[in-house]
Amino acid sequence: MCVKQDILATLTYFDIFDYPLVQTEIFQFLRHSYPQKEFTKALHELCIENWIFKLDEYYSLQDNYSLVMRRKDGNTRAKNMLKTAEKIAAFLSRFPFVRGVAVSGSLSKNFADKDSDIDFFIITAKNKLWLARTFMHCFKKFTFLVNKQEWFCMNYYIDEEALQIKEQNLFTATEVATLLPLRGIDSFQQFYVNNKWSRNYLPNHVLRVSYVDELKKPFLKKLVEFILNNPLGNLLDISLMKLTSHRWMQKKKQRRLNKRGFVLGMDVSRHYAKPDPESFQKKLVETYEKRIFNLFLRYESRAKSIY
């Protein structure tokens, strides 16, 4: 793949979300590494050839300035939401067996629209994921009373026993690279060590861990962990996993939809709890591959006609 095709591939991925990129962002999300001079030259030529469009400092496959306005509004909204996310992350880190808290989803990419949630990625202690998740989701029930449930979307859990993400593709690599850790520096350092595969997809992206606050263990957290850090606690953890898995299987069978129109589903194991990749991730990857295939056909066809 040449540098021009790589640039087109990067912009195609973010075009799925109607999200134009600045030059440094395009470079960060390229699938391969190139000399800066070669990259800049290729970007300029793609604009001249009308493959891409420069709108202020942003680049897009669409000649549509409203995308720039949408991004700027989303960046401003995200800046305010991240202040709230920081406070919530500090609170969530106080739950038993929680070892790391990061912002994920669109907010971790510095974008939020009026319907955006605050999505959290949680790392838990080994073999205690389901205890931690149950404590946190019992609390979340109360957030519905004050209509703040969208601030506490704890939708991805992984424990210290199995930190490597199972699905390895451009989508998951992008999600790993753009995680915004807010609590638990040690856990996230280990997480990134276990997910070095993401560098195969995004070799230019710098992972963010240096400023993460260390977790502090309040007395109640220490007490609960002391009481449940034994075989009985492990048995309870397994029971909660089975109970939760059964409930989500029922939701999937009933074809219940989330607010984005996707069938509710959860992928479950002893060491992780995450959205079912069949419900969104697979569809997104298929959409990307179809778009990139058609775009490259047009690109190669035009190149042949020139020469």
N, C-alpha and C positions, 0 to 999 in steps of 0.2 A: 504494500500500500504506500503510495507516494504522499508527500506532506499535504498536497491539495485535497486528496481524497480523505485523509485523516481529519482535516479541518471540516470538510463537509459532513463526515460521519459524526463528529462532535456536535456540530450545530443541528444535525438531524435529530440527535437524541434529545436535546433541550427544546427543539421545536415542537416535540410532542406535548410539551408543557407550555407552549407559547412563551418561551423565556429566552430573550436575546442575551448574548454574552459580551462582555468587554474582552479586549485582546488578551489580557493576562489570564482570564478565566478559560478562554479557548485553549491556550497553551497548557494550562493545568490539567485539562480533561482530554488531551490528546492520547491516543492509544500507543503512541511511540514517541521517542525523544528525538529532537532535531536541533541543530544549531539555531540560535535565536534569529540570526540574519536570514537564514533559509526560510524559517517560519514566517517572518514579517513580510518577506518578498512574496511568498505564496499567498498570503492573506490579501495583500494589495492586488495581486493579479486576479484573484477570484472576484474581487469587487469590480475590477475593470471589465471582466468577462461576464458580469451580471449573474454569476452563480450565487453570490451572496450580496447583501445590502448593508451599507454602513449607515446607521441612524444615530446621529450624535456620536458618542463613543461606543455604541453598541453595534453588534453584528448579528444578522439574522438571515434565514433563508427566505423570509417574507419581507416584501417592501411595504411595511405596515407600521407607521409610527405609533399607532395606538398601543402596540406591544411594549414600546419603550415607556409610555406613560403608565401602563399597567405594572411594569416592573418597578418603576420608581415609587409608585404608590405602595406596592407590596413590600419593597425594601424599608420604607418609612414605617409601615405598620409592623413589620417584623422587629425592627429596632425596639419598639415599645413592648412588644410581646416577649422579647428575650429578657427584658428586665423582670417581668412576671415569672418567666420560666426559671430564672436564677433563684428566685425566692422559693418556688415550688420544689426545685431540685434539692435545695438545702433541707426542706421539710421531708421530702421522700427519703433522703439519705439516712434519716433517723429511724426508719422502720427496721425491725429485726432482720438480720441476714442480708441486708442490702449492702453491696460493696462498691457499686459504681452507678452513677446516673448521668445520662447524656440526652441532649435534645436530638431528635431525628426528624425525618420527613422534610417538608418544604421549609419549615422554620430553620432547620440546620443549614439550609442553603440561603438564608437571609431573605426569605420571601413568605408573605402571608396575605391571603385575601380575606374578605369579610367573613368567610365561612371556615377559616382555618382553625384547626385544633392545635394544642401544644402536645406533640407526640414525644414520648420518652422511651429511651432504650435503657433497660435495667440489667446490671450484672449482679448476681447473687452469690452467696457462699455455696460451696460444693454440696450437692444433694439437699439443698434447702430452698430451691427455687419456688416450689409450690406453697410452702409455708409463707415465704416472703410475699408471693403474689396474692395469696388469700388475705393476709393482713392488709395489704394495700388496697385491694378491691373491696374489702369490707368498708374501709374508710371511704372509698369512692362513692358508695351508695349514698352517703350523706351529702356529697357535692350536688346531687340532683335536686336536693331540697332548696338550694340557693342558685340553681341553674348555672353552675360553674363546672359541669362535668367535662366540657370541652378543654378545660385547662389541665385535666388529669388523664390524658389518653396514654396509659402505660400498656402499650400494645406489643412490645417485644422484650422478652426476658431470656437471658442466657446465664448459665452458672459457670463457676470457675473450673469445673471439671471438664467442660467441653466448650472452649471459647472460640473455636473455629466455626465460621459460618458454613453450613452445609452446601447451599446453593452458591455456585461460583460463576457469575456472569457479569455483564456490564452494569446491570441494575444494582446488584448487591455490592459490587465493587464501588460504585458511586455512593451508595448509602454508607458503606464503611468509611470511605474517605471523607465524607462530609459530616460525619457525626460530630457533635459539639459537646465534648465531655465537660460536665460542670462539677461533679464530685467523684472522687476515687481515682487518683492519679495512678496508683500502683496497679489496680485492676485494668485500667485502660491501656497502660503500657504493655501488660501481658496480652491483652486482647489484640493489640496491633501486631505483636510478635507472632501470634497464632494466625493472623490473617494477612501475612506478607504476600499471599497470592494476589491480593488486590492490586499490587504494584505491577502485575503482568498486564492489567487493564489500564491503569492510570499511573505510569511511571514518573510523571512530573508533579503529582499532587503531594503536598506536604501534609502529613497527618498532624492533628492538633491535640497535644496533651500537656504542653509545658506549663500552662497557667492553671491547671485544674486544682481546686482546693482539696486538701486531705479530708477524709471523713473523720468526724468526731463521734464517739460512741457515748450517748447519754446513758444514764443509769438504767432506765427502763429497758432500753435495747440490750444492754449487757445482761440484765436479769433474764429476759425472755430467751435470749440465746443460750444462757447457762442452763435454763430449765429444759430446753428442747434439743440441745446438742448431744444427743444420745440415740440409741437404737429405737426408742419409742418415738422420738422426733422424726427419725427416718421413716418409720412405718406410717406415721401421720402424713408425712410429705407424699408418700406414694399413694395413700388413700385419697388425698386431695387432688392429685393428678388424675386419678381414675374418675373421680366425681366430676371434675371440670371437663375432662375429655368427653364424658358421656353427655353432658349438657350441651356442649358445642356441636356434637354429632347430631343431636336432635334439632338444633337450630339449622344446620346445613340441610338435613332431610326435609325440613319444612320450607326450605328455600327462602329463608328470611333475609332481607336485604339491609345493608347499612345505608347511611345517608347519601353515599356516592353511587348507590345502585348496584353494588357488588354483593353476591351471596355471602352471608356471614360464614366464616370458617376459620378454624384454628389448627395449626400444625403442632402436635404435642409429642413430647418425649420427657424422660426424667430430667433432662438437662436443658430443655428450651421450651418456650411457649411463644408462638409467633403467628402472624397472619398466614393463612393458607396460601402458599405461592401460586396455587392454581387460580385463585380468585382475582389477582391483580398483576402480580409479578410476571407470570407466564404470558398474559395478554399483552403487557407492555413490551416485553422482549420480542414477541412475535410482530407487533406493530413496528417496532424499530427495525427489525431485520427486513421486513417487507419494504419499508420506506427506503432503507439504504440500498437494497437490491435495485429498486426502480431508479433511484437517483444515479447510482453508478452505471447503470445501463445507458442512461442519457448522457452521462459524462464521457464514457468511453466512446459512444457513438459520435458525439460531437468532435472528440479528439481525433478519431479516424477520418472524419470528413475534412478536417483541417489539413491533415498530413496526406 
